[in-house]
Amino acid sequence: MKEVDADLTALDRGIINAFQGGFPVTTRPFEPAAAALREHGLAVSGPELRERVRELDESGVLSRFGALVNAEEIGGAASLVAMHAPEDRYEEIAETVNDFTAVAHNYEREHPHLNMWFVVSVADHPDPDKDGNDRVEEVLAEIEAATGQETYNLPKLREFHVGARFLVDGPVADGDVDLSGVAPDVEPSGRSTLTPDERDLVVEIQGGLPITETPYADVAAALDADVDWVIETIERFRLEGKVRRVGVIPNHYALGYTENGMTVWDVPEEVLAEVGPAVADLEFVTHCYQRPRHAGVWEYNFFAMTHGRTEAESERRVAEVRETMADYWDVGSDDWDTLFSTRILKKTGIRIAERADSNTA
């Protein structure tokens, strides 16, 4: 592991490594969480752990604490989009694209042609005969009309892995604490839609949980709901995939992971089903997807996101991805590329409330 830029204690490092998922979903979650850290040699009480998580959150080492909501399972649609912006119009085009409320993230990336990459996030289409993907296409048509530049839609065709974990040197180095079993026994609902109460819960927790002794009870009080229902519903959401995980969400920039490399590959279709899981198993790959090609412009069909603290570390990690690929096919120099982000143009997050509203019945 690498040293981090933030001034972290051994306890801080243990918290970051242990609880990027698998945090207890129970009335007083900091007590069993502290007990688990004590088993790993960190002397801490429940109140001390809670206070330290609060301080890490306030200092910016954590992006937030709580449930990581999976917007795809809540409703609506999202897609990655690439565009060419001429150098002499780059700032103007970036400003125009960013003005669209449907654009959640926008990055400048190193590529000789496709140098602007953004995410479009929309609610379900108001027309019952259309869906969120139709609405994405409508937004892209509006962006093309406003900028005069063609867009290249790259929706996710298959997800092999989403699980950004940023471990640091120190206690619990393998991040192997999983307290997701400290939760009620629940069953998936089998519904794709949300009830109005579930919609309210999603909106309440999307930005994080209160860092208090009883966070789930505080959420229940804010909603005027029963605390047992809140706990059971969050746990059910986790089982259903509406919540990816519950725990601390690190700010990877604060931890020194500033090299953000999007590796892209032209993988033969016949080995894609084997390559995907193999690359997804690499611990430093945070996202791994199949996406469509665009003939003559974009020949890559496989995306794997890596993060590193230095350019050299990122290059080593990309080389390891290539070595893994080479076990399945003969990877040529023209079969892949790495697009490093050089600038964040916009980062506002997915508008969960709008997407939840459109999927509430």
Sequence and secondary structure as in RCSB ss.txt:
>XXXX:A:sequence
MKEVDADLTALDRGIINAFQGGFPVTTRPFEPAAAALREHGLAVSGPELRERVRELDESGVLSRFGALVNAEEIG
GAASLVAMHAPEDRYEEIAETVNDFTAVAHNYEREHPHLNMWFVVSVADHPDPDKDGNDRVEEVLAEIEAATGQE
TYNLPKLREFHVGARFLVDGPVADGDVDLSGVAPDVEPSGRSTLTPDERDLVVEIQGGLPITETPYADVAAALDA
DVDWVIETIERFRLEGKVRRVGVIPNHYALGYTENGMTVWDVPEEVLAEVGPAVADLEFVTHCYQRPRHAGVWEY
NFFAMTHGRTEAESERRVAEVRETMADYWDVGSDDWDTLFSTRILKKTGIRIAERADSNTA
>XXXX:A:secstr
    SS   HHHHHHHHH SS    SSSTHHHHHHHHHHTT    HHHHHHHHHHHHHHTSEEEEEEEE HHHHS
SEEEEEEE   GGGHHHHHHHHHTSTTEEEEEEE  SS  EEEEEEE   SSTTS HHHHHHHHHHHHHHHHS  
EEEE  SEEEEE      SSSSTT     TTSS        SSB HHHHHHHHHHTT    SSSHHHHHHHHHT 
 HHHHHHHHHHHHHHTSEEEEEEEE TTTTT  EEEEEEE   GGGHHHHHHHHHTSTTEEEEEE   BTTTB  
 EEEEEEESSHHHHHHHHHHHHHHHHTTS   TTSEEEEEEEEEEEE    HHHHHHHTB 
